[in-house]
Amino acid sequence: MEHLLRMNFHDLQLEILLAVLGLGVLVLEALRPVKNVRALGIGLAALVGGLCWYSFTMQPAAPILGGLYHADAFAIFFQRLFLATTALVLLLAAEFSQRFRAGAAEFYVIVLFTSVGMMFTAAVDDFILMFVALELVTVGFYVLVSYLRGESLVLEAGLKYLLFGALASGVLVYGIAYVFGTTGSTRFDAVRGVLSTPGAISPALGFGLILTLAGLCFKIAAVPAQMWAPDVYQGAPTPTTAFLATGSKAAGFALLTRVLFTCFLPARPMWAMLILALAAISLLWGNLGAIAQTNLKRIFGYSSIAQAGYLLIGIAAVSKIGAAAVLFYIAQYTFTNLCAFFALVAVSNAGGTGDLDSLNGLHRRSPFLALALAIPMISLAGVPPTSGFFGKFMLFYAAIESGIHDPTMIALVLIACIGVIISLYFYFKIIKAAYFEDQPDATPIQVSAALRIGIIICLAAIIAFGVYPAPLWNAAQVAAASLGLP
């Protein structure tokens, strides 16, 4: 028994340490409120960054907790990404903390606990634990989205996220119930075993599968559960928006990839075309919707929908290289988005309104911030030599490879190429504002050391993963191989 507890603690140590850190901040705040909340946020970011560094000593392990939790290479890949994301979001929140009238320390705590839920989503092997982990993430975001509750846009964003989140959770529960009712198990491996038997795939199971996918689409901001994204992105505090666009989306794709590839793989004919259709619609919806937007965070909201469409291409390919491309893309996308949000916080701290016009002449006020916005936009558009180019290339390559036997995948790639062309307009519209529009106010923008560090880390990742993608690509391949795809 002692050996079993020790083994479980070792495999769960990242989640436990992160939770203990959050509880420690709560106790500290209760006993002696912290006055310098900015320094607290920077300190927490450093500690979580250290925990991310420590996670590289972790090795894949056998399933624990009765097979509910599996810290395989796939899980460890995402857990490292979640820790890196959390550290950068805490750094971003520290620079945003002056906007919080009260409760900045509690904001950090909720970010930490939400991250614990994300860590579990990467390693679940059971639908019940999956739902619990997902709800821990979702409930955390209910609070984070509405944290500046004195502002009308924030209240609107919080209400919309709550309503859509509750609906998605209900749909997901119904889907899980149908899967359990038709297979007699909630374990991923057991469900896959049942589905592998002839005649096991029934209309009831298909209905449960569709409901499960619809619930997970909410987390990745993909059609048909994408309507909330632009409004919530605009109204939520900027650190929350950054966390939604990166950590929450990564957690959603971690679950979607594991559920489809390890649980529902025998039912591939039932869901492959559905994923393909959702990818195509998400691509067009997000890219076309972003064209008319003038608010920067709304542009990122529609961009998030389109990026989910690109990622779904790798899922639709149903191959090892497709899964690896999804993992690579979501990792580089995280650093790309966070870089842009660091720049937006710096501009807003200097009096920016959050609209596109507030970036006019940015290169005169701060060449560093203009660069910190331009390079992420180039990467999101898929222009070489950035990481976004290599990520899109591998997604398209996986789809074309799959298209040898399925011509509809070639059609999906063509739609994605059209989406890329459309996206050049609104991504380069941001660059145009920063470099080619006039701004009467030429007051220099001061960028703090913490913001500079965050931006430099993200910029280095964008360029490094584009020029030399081998380390991240190899890690993504190892992680994808652990899913057991044929």
WONORBEL-V495154 format. One record per residue. N is the residue number from 1. RES is the residue in three letters. SS is DSSP state (A for helix, B for strand, O for the rest). OMEGA is omega as a letter, one per 30 degrees, with the letter a starting at -180 (999 if undefined). D_LAST is the distance of its C-alpha to the last C-alpha in whole Angstrom. Layout:
# WONORBEL-V495154
N:RES:SS:OMEGA:D_LAST ; N:RES:SS:OMEGA:D_LAST
This chain:
# WONORBEL-V495154
1:MET:O:l:37 ; 2:GLU:A:l:38 ; 3:HIS:A:a:35 ; 4:LEU:A:l:32 ; 5:LEU:A:a:34 ; 6:ARG:A:l:34 ; 7:MET:A:l:30 ; 8:ASN:A:l:30 ; 9:PHE:A:a:32 ; 10:HIS:A:a:31 ; 11:ASP:A:a:27 ; 12:LEU:O:a:29 ; 13:GLN:A:a:32 ; 14:LEU:A:l:31 ; 15:GLU:A:a:31 ; 16:ILE:A:a:34 ; 17:LEU:A:l:36 ; 18:LEU:A:l:35 ; 19:ALA:A:l:37 ; 20:VAL:A:l:40 ; 21:LEU:A:l:40 ; 22:GLY:A:l:41 ; 23:LEU:A:l:43 ; 24:GLY:A:l:45 ; 25:VAL:A:l:46 ; 26:LEU:A:l:47 ; 27:VAL:A:l:49 ; 28:LEU:A:a:50 ; 29:GLU:A:l:51 ; 30:ALA:A:a:53 ; 31:LEU:A:a:55 ; 32:ARG:O:a:56 ; 33:PRO:O:a:55 ; 34:VAL:O:a:53 ; 35:LYS:O:a:56 ; 36:ASN:O:a:53 ; 37:VAL:A:l:50 ; 38:ARG:A:l:49 ; 39:ALA:A:l:49 ; 40:LEU:A:l:47 ; 41:GLY:A:l:45 ; 42:ILE:A:l:44 ; 43:GLY:A:l:45 ; 44:LEU:A:l:42 ; 45:ALA:A:l:40 ; 46:ALA:A:a:40 ; 47:LEU:A:l:40 ; 48:VAL:A:l:36 ; 49:GLY:A:l:36 ; 50:GLY:A:l:36 ; 51:LEU:A:l:34 ; 52:CYS:A:l:31 ; 53:TRP:A:l:32 ; 54:TYR:A:a:32 ; 55:SER:A:l:29 ; 56:PHE:A:l:28 ; 57:THR:A:a:29 ; 58:MET:O:l:26 ; 59:GLN:O:l:23 ; 60:PRO:O:a:20 ; 61:ALA:O:l:21 ; 62:ALA:O:l:21 ; 63:PRO:O:l:21 ; 64:ILE:B:a:25 ; 65:LEU:A:l:27 ; 66:GLY:A:l:26 ; 67:GLY:A:a:22 ; 68:LEU:O:a:23 ; 69:TYR:B:a:22 ; 70:HIS:O:l:20 ; 71:ALA:O:l:21 ; 72:ASP:O:a:17 ; 73:ALA:A:l:17 ; 74:PHE:A:a:16 ; 75:ALA:A:a:19 ; 76:ILE:A:l:21 ; 77:PHE:A:a:20 ; 78:PHE:A:l:22 ; 79:GLN:A:l:25 ; 80:ARG:A:l:26 ; 81:LEU:A:l:26 ; 82:PHE:A:l:28 ; 83:LEU:A:l:30 ; 84:ALA:A:l:31 ; 85:THR:A:a:31 ; 86:THR:A:l:34 ; 87:ALA:A:a:36 ; 88:LEU:A:l:36 ; 89:VAL:A:l:37 ; 90:LEU:A:l:39 ; 91:LEU:A:l:41 ; 92:LEU:A:l:41 ; 93:ALA:A:l:43 ; 94:ALA:A:l:45 ; 95:GLU:A:l:46 ; 96:PHE:A:a:47 ; 97:SER:A:l:48 ; 98:GLN:A:l:52 ; 99:ARG:A:a:51 ; 100:PHE:O:l:50 ; 101:ARG:O:l:54 ; 102:ALA:O:l:53 ; 103:GLY:O:l:50 ; 104:ALA:A:l:48 ; 105:ALA:A:l:47 ; 106:GLU:A:l:46 ; 107:PHE:A:l:43 ; 108:TYR:A:a:42 ; 109:VAL:A:a:41 ; 110:ILE:A:l:39 ; 111:VAL:A:a:37 ; 112:LEU:A:a:36 ; 113:PHE:A:l:36 ; 114:THR:A:l:34 ; 115:SER:A:l:32 ; 116:VAL:A:l:31 ; 117:GLY:A:l:30 ; 118:MET:A:l:27 ; 119:MET:A:l:26 ; 120:PHE:A:a:26 ; 121:THR:A:a:23 ; 122:ALA:O:a:21 ; 123:ALA:O:a:20 ; 124:VAL:B:l:21 ; 125:ASP:O:a:19 ; 126:ASP:B:a:21 ; 127:PHE:A:a:23 ; 128:ILE:A:l:26 ; 129:LEU:A:l:26 ; 130:MET:A:a:24 ; 131:PHE:A:l:27 ; 132:VAL:A:l:30 ; 133:ALA:A:a:28 ; 134:LEU:A:l:28 ; 135:GLU:A:l:32 ; 136:LEU:A:l:33 ; 137:VAL:A:a:31 ; 138:THR:A:l:33 ; 139:VAL:A:l:36 ; 140:GLY:A:a:37 ; 141:PHE:A:l:36 ; 142:TYR:A:a:39 ; 143:VAL:A:a:41 ; 144:LEU:A:a:40 ; 145:VAL:A:a:41 ; 146:SER:O:a:44 ; 147:TYR:O:l:45 ; 148:LEU:O:a:48 ; 149:ARG:O:l:49 ; 150:GLY:O:a:53 ; 151:GLU:O:a:51 ; 152:SER:A:l:51 ; 153:LEU:A:l:48 ; 154:VAL:A:l:46 ; 155:LEU:A:l:47 ; 156:GLU:A:l:46 ; 157:ALA:A:a:42 ; 158:GLY:A:a:42 ; 159:LEU:A:a:43 ; 160:LYS:A:l:41 ; 161:TYR:A:l:38 ; 162:LEU:A:a:39 ; 163:LEU:A:l:39 ; 164:PHE:A:l:36 ; 165:GLY:A:l:34 ; 166:ALA:A:l:36 ; 167:LEU:A:a:35 ; 168:ALA:A:l:31 ; 169:SER:A:l:31 ; 170:GLY:A:l:33 ; 171:VAL:A:a:30 ; 172:LEU:A:l:28 ; 173:VAL:A:l:29 ; 174:TYR:A:l:30 ; 175:GLY:A:l:26 ; 176:ILE:A:l:25 ; 177:ALA:A:l:28 ; 178:TYR:A:l:27 ; 179:VAL:A:l:23 ; 180:PHE:A:a:25 ; 181:GLY:A:a:28 ; 182:THR:A:a:25 ; 183:THR:A:l:23 ; 184:GLY:O:a:25 ; 185:SER:O:l:23 ; 186:THR:O:l:23 ; 187:ARG:B:a:20 ; 188:PHE:A:a:17 ; 189:ASP:A:l:15 ; 190:ALA:A:l:18 ; 191:VAL:A:l:18 ; 192:ARG:A:l:14 ; 193:GLY:A:l:15 ; 194:VAL:A:a:18 ; 195:LEU:A:a:16 ; 196:SER:O:l:14 ; 197:THR:O:a:17 ; 198:PRO:O:l:19 ; 199:GLY:O:a:21 ; 200:ALA:O:a:20 ; 201:ILE:O:a:20 ; 202:SER:O:l:23 ; 203:PRO:A:l:25 ; 204:ALA:A:l:26 ; 205:LEU:A:l:23 ; 206:GLY:A:l:22 ; 207:PHE:A:l:26 ; 208:GLY:A:l:24 ; 209:LEU:A:l:21 ; 210:ILE:A:l:23 ; 211:LEU:A:l:26 ; 212:THR:A:l:23 ; 213:LEU:A:l:22 ; 214:ALA:A:l:26 ; 215:GLY:A:l:27 ; 216:LEU:A:l:24 ; 217:CYS:A:l:25 ; 218:PHE:A:a:29 ; 219:LYS:A:a:27 ; 220:ILE:A:l:26 ; 221:ALA:O:l:29 ; 222:ALA:O:l:27 ; 223:VAL:O:g:28 ; 224:PRO:O:a:29 ; 225:ALA:O:a:30 ; 226:GLN:O:a:32 ; 227:MET:O:a:35 ; 228:TRP:O:a:36 ; 229:ALA:A:a:35 ; 230:PRO:A:a:38 ; 231:ASP:A:a:41 ; 232:VAL:A:l:39 ; 233:TYR:A:a:38 ; 234:GLN:A:a:42 ; 235:GLY:A:a:44 ; 236:ALA:O:l:42 ; 237:PRO:O:a:43 ; 238:THR:A:l:41 ; 239:PRO:A:l:40 ; 240:THR:A:l:38 ; 241:THR:A:l:37 ; 242:ALA:A:l:35 ; 243:PHE:A:l:34 ; 244:LEU:A:a:33 ; 245:ALA:A:a:31 ; 246:THR:A:a:29 ; 247:GLY:A:a:29 ; 248:SER:A:l:28 ; 249:LYS:A:l:26 ; 250:ALA:A:l:24 ; 251:ALA:A:l:24 ; 252:GLY:A:l:23 ; 253:PHE:A:l:20 ; 254:ALA:A:l:19 ; 255:LEU:A:a:19 ; 256:LEU:A:a:18 ; 257:THR:A:a:15 ; 258:ARG:A:a:14 ; 259:VAL:A:a:15 ; 260:LEU:A:a:13 ; 261:PHE:A:l:10 ; 262:THR:A:a:11 ; 263:CYS:A:a:13 ; 264:PHE:O:a:13 ; 265:LEU:A:l:10 ; 266:PRO:A:l:11 ; 267:ALA:A:a:14 ; 268:ARG:A:l:12 ; 269:PRO:A:a:15 ; 270:MET:A:a:18 ; 271:TRP:A:a:17 ; 272:ALA:A:a:15 ; 273:MET:A:l:19 ; 274:LEU:A:l:21 ; 275:ILE:A:l:19 ; 276:LEU:A:l:20 ; 277:ALA:A:l:23 ; 278:LEU:A:l:24 ; 279:ALA:A:a:23 ; 280:ALA:A:a:25 ; 281:ILE:A:l:28 ; 282:SER:A:l:28 ; 283:LEU:A:a:28 ; 284:LEU:A:a:31 ; 285:TRP:A:a:33 ; 286:GLY:A:a:32 ; 287:ASN:A:l:33 ; 288:LEU:A:a:36 ; 289:GLY:A:a:37 ; 290:ALA:A:a:38 ; 291:ILE:O:a:40 ; 292:ALA:O:a:43 ; 293:GLN:O:l:43 ; 294:THR:O:l:46 ; 295:ASN:B:a:45 ; 296:LEU:A:a:42 ; 297:LYS:A:l:40 ; 298:ARG:A:l:40 ; 299:ILE:A:l:39 ; 300:PHE:A:l:36 ; 301:GLY:A:l:35 ; 302:TYR:A:l:34 ; 303:SER:A:l:33 ; 304:SER:A:l:30 ; 305:ILE:A:l:30 ; 306:ALA:A:a:29 ; 307:GLN:A:l:27 ; 308:ALA:A:l:25 ; 309:GLY:A:l:24 ; 310:TYR:A:a:23 ; 311:LEU:A:l:20 ; 312:LEU:A:l:19 ; 313:ILE:A:l:18 ; 314:GLY:A:l:15 ; 315:ILE:A:a:14 ; 316:ALA:A:l:15 ; 317:ALA:A:l:12 ; 318:VAL:O:l:9 ; 319:SER:O:l:8 ; 320:LYS:A:a:8 ; 321:ILE:A:l:11 ; 322:GLY:A:l:12 ; 323:ALA:A:l:12 ; 324:ALA:A:l:14 ; 325:ALA:A:l:16 ; 326:VAL:A:a:17 ; 327:LEU:A:l:18 ; 328:PHE:A:a:20 ; 329:TYR:A:a:22 ; 330:ILE:A:l:23 ; 331:ALA:A:a:24 ; 332:GLN:A:l:26 ; 333:TYR:A:l:27 ; 334:THR:A:a:28 ; 335:PHE:A:l:31 ; 336:THR:A:a:32 ; 337:ASN:A:a:33 ; 338:LEU:A:l:35 ; 339:CYS:A:l:37 ; 340:ALA:A:a:38 ; 341:PHE:A:l:39 ; 342:PHE:A:l:41 ; 343:ALA:A:l:43 ; 344:LEU:A:l:43 ; 345:VAL:A:l:45 ; 346:ALA:A:l:47 ; 347:VAL:A:a:48 ; 348:SER:A:l:49 ; 349:ASN:A:l:51 ; 350:ALA:O:l:53 ; 351:GLY:O:l:54 ; 352:GLY:O:a:51 ; 353:THR:O:a:51 ; 354:GLY:O:l:47 ; 355:ASP:B:a:48 ; 356:LEU:A:a:47 ; 357:ASP:A:a:51 ; 358:SER:A:l:51 ; 359:LEU:A:a:49 ; 360:ASN:O:l:51 ; 361:GLY:O:a:53 ; 362:LEU:A:a:50 ; 363:HIS:A:l:50 ; 364:ARG:A:a:54 ; 365:ARG:A:l:54 ; 366:SER:O:l:51 ; 367:PRO:A:a:49 ; 368:PHE:A:l:47 ; 369:LEU:A:l:46 ; 370:ALA:A:l:45 ; 371:LEU:A:a:43 ; 372:ALA:A:l:41 ; 373:LEU:A:a:41 ; 374:ALA:A:a:40 ; 375:ILE:A:l:37 ; 376:PRO:A:l:35 ; 377:MET:A:l:36 ; 378:ILE:A:l:35 ; 379:SER:A:l:32 ; 380:LEU:A:l:31 ; 381:ALA:A:l:32 ; 382:GLY:O:a:30 ; 383:VAL:O:l:32 ; 384:PRO:O:g:32 ; 385:PRO:O:a:32 ; 386:THR:O:a:31 ; 387:SER:A:l:28 ; 388:GLY:A:l:27 ; 389:PHE:A:a:27 ; 390:PHE:A:l:24 ; 391:GLY:A:l:22 ; 392:LYS:A:l:23 ; 393:PHE:A:a:22 ; 394:MET:A:l:19 ; 395:LEU:A:l:18 ; 396:PHE:A:l:20 ; 397:TYR:A:l:18 ; 398:ALA:A:l:15 ; 399:ALA:A:l:16 ; 400:ILE:A:l:18 ; 401:GLU:A:l:15 ; 402:SER:A:a:13 ; 403:GLY:A:l:17 ; 404:ILE:O:l:17 ; 405:HIS:O:a:15 ; 406:ASP:O:a:17 ; 407:PRO:A:l:21 ; 408:THR:A:l:21 ; 409:MET:A:l:19 ; 410:ILE:A:l:22 ; 411:ALA:A:l:24 ; 412:LEU:A:l:23 ; 413:VAL:A:l:23 ; 414:LEU:A:l:26 ; 415:ILE:A:l:27 ; 416:ALA:A:l:26 ; 417:CYS:A:l:28 ; 418:ILE:A:l:31 ; 419:GLY:A:l:30 ; 420:VAL:A:a:31 ; 421:ILE:A:l:34 ; 422:ILE:A:a:35 ; 423:SER:A:l:34 ; 424:LEU:A:a:36 ; 425:TYR:A:a:40 ; 426:PHE:A:l:39 ; 427:TYR:A:a:38 ; 428:PHE:A:l:40 ; 429:LYS:A:l:43 ; 430:ILE:A:l:43 ; 431:ILE:A:l:43 ; 432:LYS:A:l:46 ; 433:ALA:A:a:48 ; 434:ALA:A:a:47 ; 435:TYR:A:a:49 ; 436:PHE:A:l:51 ; 437:GLU:O:a:53 ; 438:ASP:O:l:56 ; 439:GLN:O:a:57 ; 440:PRO:O:a:60 ; 441:ASP:O:a:59 ; 442:ALA:O:l:58 ; 443:THR:O:a:59 ; 444:PRO:O:l:56 ; 445:ILE:O:l:53 ; 446:GLN:O:a:53 ; 447:VAL:O:a:50 ; 448:SER:O:l:49 ; 449:ALA:A:a:48 ; 450:ALA:A:l:45 ; 451:LEU:A:l:44 ; 452:ARG:A:a:44 ; 453:ILE:A:l:42 ; 454:GLY:A:a:39 ; 455:ILE:A:a:40 ; 456:ILE:A:l:40 ; 457:ILE:A:a:36 ; 458:CYS:A:l:35 ; 459:LEU:A:l:36 ; 460:ALA:A:l:35 ; 461:ALA:A:a:31 ; 462:ILE:A:a:31 ; 463:ILE:A:a:33 ; 464:ALA:A:a:31 ; 465:PHE:A:l:27 ; 466:GLY:A:a:29 ; 467:VAL:A:a:30 ; 468:TYR:O:a:28 ; 469:PRO:O:a:25 ; 470:ALA:A:a:23 ; 471:PRO:A:a:24 ; 472:LEU:A:l:22 ; 473:TRP:A:l:19 ; 474:ASN:A:l:18 ; 475:ALA:A:l:19 ; 476:ALA:A:l:17 ; 477:GLN:A:l:14 ; 478:VAL:A:a:14 ; 479:ALA:A:a:14 ; 480:ALA:A:a:11 ; 481:ALA:A:a:9 ; 482:SER:O:l:11 ; 483:LEU:O:l:9 ; 484:GLY:O:l:6 ; 485:LEU:O:a:4 ; 486:PRO:O:999:0
